[in-house]
Amino acid sequence: MMRRLGQRERRGFATVMVFGIIIVAAVIISMIQSSAFSQAAAGRESLARVRATWAARAGVEATLARLEYATENPEPGDAFKLLDDMVEISDGVLISASYRIATTDGNKEVPGPADAHAKLNINRMTRDQFLEIEPFMTEDIADSILDWIDGDDEPNALGAESPYYMSLPYSYIARNGPMQSIMELELVAGVDQRDMRGEDWNLNGLLDPNENDGEATWPPDNADGILDMGWAGIMTVASIDGGLGVSGEPRLDLKVASESDIVTRTTVTGDQAKIIVDYVANTDEAKMTDFISRSLRSLGAQPGQQPPRVEALTDEQLGLLLDECEIAAAEATTVIPGKLNINTCPAEVMRFIPEIGDEMADAIISERSGRVDGFTSIVDLLTIPGMNRRQLATLYELLTVRSNVYVVTSRGRDSRTGLEVEITATLDRSTVPVVIKEVRVR
């Protein structure tokens, strides 16, 4: 009897052991499967991210290629041709992925890159121009921005220099030089990050879901379907002046250019070219605006002598002289902040320049709306009623008709999973090959 009970106990124990082993094996197999599924999902996500990233990059590369071709093979008679070309390639389909390039223009999303020259460049703005910015700009902030940019340590009346920033809990020093990024503006005394970014918290120029959901997620927004870009929608540090001439050739430096080169590039006569060369060689502070505001006869006049008999520059010759030539700065490496492009800037941005004024800004915008091909030379402004060359000389220092820098926000999408990767790249065509100045990936 006892022996049978012992056998039953052993068989019961063995059965329990078998069930235990089965359960443990099932748990192990489940864990392995779960790990395998997780790894597979992670692998699929990684592959999807790679496809989306390369699609976004393809959009940037396509824009860069089109931009470089247009720079070397320009269409001088059409101010909008380059933008139209870049819009053509703003959508692209690849194997298992696609990309879309877009930006916000006014109240709506539009295809293509953003023109950095459609905004005011902080590094060339004056105090009066800063104080035109609305809302939230104050005298102390304007002074502090100028202190941040200037090369000295003497604060303006209401500004701040390095001693102030060094007194902060997390100290730093003022740059005392041109700003390198729009985000640097947030380091300036008195600047509120919300004023600078508005609803566009990631500074990509697009209305993202979290920027159109009220108080549900950061940043705060009014959920009206319109992107408020704050000061970043008005100001930039990316635009660059100069670049190649409208012919696609490097500009002639009038300090060293020969008379024959000037004749070839600008259609001026030999006599006109001689006065231009002599004036620049003999005038330490010669500026391109001198050829706008003054006649060649007055530029060529010598003390005690009769002014030379020379024909005045026609509007066409003046336009080519301004577009194909320059008087280079003493420092060859100096980067000159960009001017505002009257073909692409919103009317309200132009009104922020007090030297232009509302009436002139409205006249320029009205003239622009009647030009299918836009303004192809700054001299075209002379067609505006009441405009004269002295006024044009003032506007030449502020405005341009040709942009060198574009900001491309390319969003790549994996077609299998819907996963998206966004690349924002700043492209500078003031030199050839085109340079990628800044890249942000998210």
PyMOL commands that set and color helices and strands:
alter all, ss='L'
color gray80, all
select helices_A, chain A and resi 2-72+81-88+116-118+122-124+127-132+139-149+162-166+182-187+193-197+209-211+230-233+259-266+270-282+290-293+296-300+315-324+347-350+357-369+378-383+389-396
alter helices_A, ss='H'
color red, helices_A
select strands_A, chain A and resi 91-94+97-105+108-111+114-115+120-121+235-236+252-253+325-326+340-341+399-400+405-414+420-428+435-441
alter strands_A, ss='S'
color yellow, strands_A
deselect
rebuild
show_as cartoon
